[in-house]
Amino acid sequence: MTAPDLASAASVIEQASAVVDAAAARIAASGSIDDHQVLAYELAHAAAAVATAKGLLDYGAKGDIEGRITVAFVADAVKDLAARIYGREADWGVEPGALDGARDFIGAYTAPDFLAAIDEAGPRHLDGDFEMVQDTFRRFAEQKLKPIAEHIHRTNGDIPEEIIEGLAEMGAFGLSIPAEYGGYGEGGEGEYIGMVVATEELSRGSLGAGGSLITRPEILSRALLAGGTEEQKHEWLPKLATAEVMNAVAVTEPDYGSDVAGVKVTATPTEGGWLINGVKTWCTFGARADVLLLLARTDPDRSKGHRGLSMFIAPKPRGDGHGFEVVQEAVDGAPGGGKMEGRPIDTIGYRGMHSYEIALEDWFVPAGNLIGLDGGMGRGFYYQMAGFENGRLQTAARALGVMQAAYEAAKEYADNRVVFGQPIAEYQLTKAKLGRMAVIIQAARQFSYVVAKLMAKGEGAAEASMVKAYVCKAAEWVTREAMQIHGGMGYAEEYDVSRYFVDARVLSIFEGADETLCIKVIARKLVADAKSA
């Protein structure tokens, strides 16, 4: 078997990086990104794969299996880039044969026998504290989440309260809340890497009933830490850390998703507070939640765009998981009569938390629940961005958990399924598929750790977008092939792998739709860097 050549891997990455830079320069020199959306989209994904490959080089030096995973991933990523530019070199701003220098490397490390020999995803090389986090959350996922995950999916059921209580006892909802406010956040790398590790393990147990459950409290917590008054922080953060209060996020509207500057829901001043009117959609966990983190327009002048938006904590009663309608009572200074109606949006996967379209009619929110009070007027967009700053990295961690679960299921099934007289795990094609899965999963995992370290230093915004874009698309391939390895049984609901497949599909949609993320965030940053260079 060919030995891993990390020096050549680094050289090949540099060649690929040059192609990425050339494409960014090509767009920068030719006008608007929107005139080159297809190229910009492909550029963003290519850049994400190359960044993932770069993030793997240090890992590759730690051992034999680590080295083999590294060169296999680099070869795979550059092979994909070569296919993108073939015949379209002029569009990418490169000469024909721009990646010819990588040809032998790609041939050696995408060879079927080389991939087939990679029969494990390799060690994670976590520090002892993070290994403890991994073990703790994996044990919870195995004992509490996996036994109920399929039932919740098949019945579109609610998350049992004992799951919420169990995670609260483990401190899962306070991972990003500083100790002074009743949480367990330590700041720095520990906080970010711990979140990635915990989220992956919970998502391995269940994306809808575990991996996403800790996301919403984190979003509200970070919004409060960014803009809340001290009184608001001391009021809400301890309750979030203990799950005394669970929240949903009400930002998206029927006509406005990523383009939040167009938000129509209004907040009108009234005695003692605000009256909220309008419709929010894709409000995940909206029924069970005790409060909504709600973005609304406080300035009626729509020409001000996002500068006219403010962020509220809107209390609400807990509602039924399959739809709810409530009317506010006139208590504690509230005028009463406000209405909130939640219509569930049925989905093919990602079940358990439920998503809703929520209509609000004169829903009263106390004045003290405007985040930042007077200082928060018109700053809701920025508090939302602070709340979501970790969302893309966390979504990548969710994708990791789903991929890992699918890989493990495929590996176990392949070992036990006998076709034409031998287990399908012994066939080269199955081995090569499983090997590529292992390579992609570990590469994505290691890049997530790299991004976590960057974010701990206040950096890594671009890399967080890249890891989200790469890993979520990769999860679709991994779960699809895991399903295929199961053959006909992969299409049967009685096997968990069918759930992994439909769950993975949502990952490229939420926390920034893939197209918007690639064109408006990643490609825009690459092109801006090219212009400044």
Secondary structure as GFF3:
##gff-version 3
##sequence-region A 1 533
A	DSSP	alpha_helix	6	30	.	.	.	ID=ss1
A	DSSP	three_ten_helix	33	36	.	.	.	ID=ss2
A	DSSP	alpha_helix	37	60	.	.	.	ID=ss3
A	DSSP	alpha_helix	64	85	.	.	.	ID=ss4
A	DSSP	alpha_helix	89	92	.	.	.	ID=ss5
A	DSSP	three_ten_helix	100	102	.	.	.	ID=ss6
A	DSSP	alpha_helix	103	109	.	.	.	ID=ss7
A	DSSP	alpha_helix	112	116	.	.	.	ID=ss8
A	DSSP	alpha_helix	128	140	.	.	.	ID=ss9
A	DSSP	pi_helix	141	145	.	.	.	ID=ss10
A	DSSP	alpha_helix	146	155	.	.	.	ID=ss11
A	DSSP	alpha_helix	161	169	.	.	.	ID=ss12
A	DSSP	three_ten_helix	172	174	.	.	.	ID=ss13
A	DSSP	three_ten_helix	179	181	.	.	.	ID=ss14
A	DSSP	alpha_helix	188	205	.	.	.	ID=ss15
A	DSSP	pi_helix	207	211	.	.	.	ID=ss16
A	DSSP	alpha_helix	215	227	.	.	.	ID=ss17
A	DSSP	alpha_helix	230	242	.	.	.	ID=ss18
A	DSSP	beta_strand	247	250	.	.	.	ID=ss19
A	DSSP	three_ten_helix	260	262	.	.	.	ID=ss20
A	DSSP	beta_strand	266	270	.	.	.	ID=ss21
A	DSSP	beta_strand	273	280	.	.	.	ID=ss22
A	DSSP	beta_strand	291	297	.	.	.	ID=ss23
A	DSSP	three_ten_helix	302	308	.	.	.	ID=ss24
A	DSSP	beta_strand	309	315	.	.	.	ID=ss25
A	DSSP	beta_strand	324	327	.	.	.	ID=ss26
A	DSSP	beta_strand	339	345	.	.	.	ID=ss27
A	DSSP	beta_strand	355	366	.	.	.	ID=ss28
A	DSSP	three_ten_helix	367	369	.	.	.	ID=ss29
A	DSSP	three_ten_helix	373	376	.	.	.	ID=ss30
A	DSSP	alpha_helix	380	388	.	.	.	ID=ss31
A	DSSP	alpha_helix	391	416	.	.	.	ID=ss32
A	DSSP	beta_strand	418	419	.	.	.	ID=ss33
A	DSSP	beta_strand	422	423	.	.	.	ID=ss34
A	DSSP	three_ten_helix	424	426	.	.	.	ID=ss35
A	DSSP	alpha_helix	428	456	.	.	.	ID=ss36
A	DSSP	alpha_helix	461	485	.	.	.	ID=ss37
A	DSSP	three_ten_helix	487	491	.	.	.	ID=ss38
A	DSSP	alpha_helix	496	504	.	.	.	ID=ss39
A	DSSP	alpha_helix	514	516	.	.	.	ID=ss40
A	DSSP	pi_helix	517	523	.	.	.	ID=ss41
A	DSSP	alpha_helix	524	532	.	.	.	ID=ss42
###
